[in-house]
């Protein structure tokens, strides 16, 4: 009987510990889970969080990379499978909430993301880490030079003959994806191919694509002489990057919240573009460039 009671007590204690988020680390702290999408910038941000948490606390951070889409990360956060992530404000307009009012204003969009996602998922959506990674329509430089294209609307008479490369999630998205794009601009591309981001630029390099949905921090834009077209219909929403964390973790471990607060506004769009260049083009690791950045910014002793 006593053995059964002891076993029940131990089981209950383990359940209570698990409910607090994370699991035990070798140093007596917790192990938190960071979910990062397949883009390079979330991987770099994840490394920044990991380094700062592990250097300044007894906790550890485990990173799961290459999650394909924001809804998957949000669902995993909702199930307490992930504790942290880096997400983008414009996601709030991607069919999550029926009553959210669309805005192309960065501050309003961040506020919408904080309010709607915060309430729906019991998370804190921090102010922007400092950079934007927005969708943009980019075309080959020679195409712009030969056709005099400056705006997305200028593609109207040419789109039937153009090959578009885009990440697979944009093809599937409604409001700010390809379907919404066609409604806003009134045309469709003759050939649309969904693929990994790295393959888009390979397609440009090999002259297999004419147009891509670039991300504004991508260093390949300059490397391959791509030209970003003016979004003259103001279709694309702002995509300010923010760290997010489960409130349960922040409430139980205020030292973690302090670290997240310390990263707000620290990484400019230009800085992140350079960090991505170091990883994607120069072949350095996300951990290496993240640590170097933190040291240079005085965030890591």
N, C-alpha and C positions, 0 to 999 in steps of 0.2 A: 504493500500500500504506500509506504514512504517513498519507494523507488518510483512509483507511478506519479506521486505528487511532485517529486523532484523533477521528473522528466517533463511534466506539464508546466512547471514553473520555468524551466530552461527554455522550453518551446515558446512560451508566452514572451519571455524576455527577448528572444531572438526576433520574434515578430514585431515587437515594439521598436527594436533597433532598426529593423528594415524599414519600418514605416517612416523613420526620420530621414530617409533618403541616403543614398550611397551605401557603401559597405566598408568594413574595417580595412585600414591600410596597415602596412608593416610598422609604421611609426606611431600607431595608436589613434590616428585620425580617421577620416572617412575617405572613400574612393568615390569620386563624382564622375558622372558620365557626360561627355560632351559629344553631341551629334553634329557632324559637319557635312555639308553638301559637297558635291563633286567639284565645285569651283575651287580655285586656288586661294582666293581671299578668305573664305571661311576656315580653310585648313591653317592658314597663317594666324588668323585670330584665335583659333583653338589652341595653337601652340603658345601664343602669348598668355592666354589664361592659364594653361597648364604650367608654364614656367613660373609665373607670378604666384600661383597658389602653392606650388611645391617648394618654391624658394622661401616663401614667407609664412607658411603654416605647416602643420603636421599632416595635412591632407594630400591626397593624390588625385590626379585627373586622368581618366582613361578616354581616349579619343576614338570615336568610330567615324571613319571617313566614307565619302562617296555615297551618302544618302541622296537619292535622286531628286527629291522635291520637298519643298517646304511643308506641304500637308503631312508628309510622312514624319518629318521631324516633330511637328506639332502633335500628331497622334502619339508618338513615342513619349513626348514630354507629358502628355495627358495621362499616360499609363505609368509614369514615373520610371520609364526605361532610360530616358535621357534627363539630365538635370539642367544642362546648359546648351545653348546654341548661339549662332549669330544668324539673324534673319534680316529681311529688308522691308521697310515700311510699306511699300506699294503692295505687298502681299495681302494687306487688309482688304483690297478691292477684288481679290480673286475668288469670288463666290463663297466666301465664308459667312458673310453677314448680309441679310436682306435690307437692313435699314441704314447701312453706312452711306454717308454722302460723299460721293467721289470728289476729289480735289487734286489739282496739280500743284498745290502749294506744299512745300516740304514740311514746314512746321505743322500744318493742319494734318498732313498724312501721318506724321510720326505720332501726333496726339491721338488720331483715330486708332492707330495700331496699339498704342499703349492702353487705351480705354477698352477697346473691343477684345483684343487678345488677352489683355490682363484679366478681364472679368471671365471670359470663356474658359481660360486654361489655368487660372490662378497663378499667373506668372508676372514677373516684373519685366517690362520691355524698357530697357534703359534708353536714355537719350543717345543720339548717334555717336558711334565710335569715332566719327569724323569724316568718313568718306561716303561717296555715292557710287553705286555700281548699277547704272541704269541701262535699260535696253536702248539700242540705237540701230537704225538702219544704216549700214555702211556698204559702199560699193567700191569696186576697183577704181583706182585713180585714173587709169586710162579711159575708163568708161565715162567718168565725170568730165574729163578733158574733151573727149570727142563729142559728147552729147550736151554739154553745158548744164548738167543736172546739179541743182543746189538744194532742192527740197524733196521730201518724199512724194509730194503730189506730182513732181516733174517726171516720176516714173510711170504715170498713168498710161501713156501711149506705148510704153516699152515693156511693161511687166510681163506680157504674154510670152516674150522671147527670153526672159531672164531666169536664171537658175538661183534659187534661194537656198542657202544653208542656214539652219537654225537648230537650237537645242530642242530636244524632244518635248520638253515641258511646255515650251511656247506654242508649239503646234496644238497642244491639247487644251490650253487655257482659253477661257471664254472672254471675259471683260477686257483684260489687257494682253490677250494672246492673239493668235492668227485670225480667229473668227471675228473678234472685235476690231482688229486691224482692217479687215476687209470691209466691215460696215463703215468704219471711219473714213477710209480713203477711197472706197468704191472700186477697187481693183484687186485682182489676185495674181500671183506669180505663176508663170507657166509650168514651172517645175519646183516643187518644194521638197526638201530632204531634211528630215530630222536626224540629228547625230550628236555625238559628244562635241563639246566646244573645241577641243584641240583639233578635231577632224574638220571643223569648219575652216580653220585657217590653213590646214593642209590642202583643202579644196581650192581655196583662193590661190595658194602658192602654185598648185599644179594646174591652174586655169580650168578647174572643173566646176567652179561656182563664180557667179557674177556679183551676188549680193549676200550679205550675212546679217543676222541679228547679233551685232557685236555688244559687248559689255564695255561701258565707258572707261573702265580701268584696264582693259586688256592692252598690254604692250605690243601685241601683234598688229594693232591698228597702224602704228607708225612703221613697224618693221616691214609690213607688206603694202605700204602706201595705200591704205584704205581711207576713204573719205566719208565722214559721218554727215548724213543729210539732215537738214533742218526738219524737225517734227512740226510742220506748219499747221497741222490740225490738233496739236497738243494732245496726242493720243496716249503716249506713254506716261504713266504716273511716276512720281519720285520714288527712288529706291535708295533711301538712306539706310546704311547698315547699322544695326544695333545688336548688342549682346542681350540675350534673354536668359532668365533663370527662374526656376520654380521658387515660389514664395516660401515654401516650407524649408528649403535649403537656406535661403537668405535669413529667415527668422531664427533658425537654429544656429547658424554660423555667420554672425555679423562681420567677421573678418573677411569672409568671401565677398560679401556685399561691398566692403571697402575697396577690394581689389577691382571689382567691376566698375565701381564709381571712378576709380583712378584712371580707367582707360577711356572714359567718355571724352570725345573731342581730340584724341591724341594722334589719330592716323588720318592725314589728309588724303584726298583722292590722288594727288600726285605721289605721295609717299607710298600708298598701297600699290599704285601702278608700277613703281620702281621695285617694290618687294616681289610682286608677281613676275616681273621681268627676270629677277634674280633666280626665281624658282623655275619658271617655265622655259626660259631661254638659256640662262647660264647654268642651269642644272644643280643649283644649290638646294638644300633641304629646307622645308618650311620651318623646321625647328631652328636651324642655323640663322636664317634671316630674321625670324621673330626675336630671337635672343639678341642679335646684334642691334636691332631697332630699339628694343627696350633699354639696352645699355646706353645707346647714343642719346636717347630721350631722357635719361636719368631716372627711369622707372625701375631699374634693376641695379642693385648694388654689386 
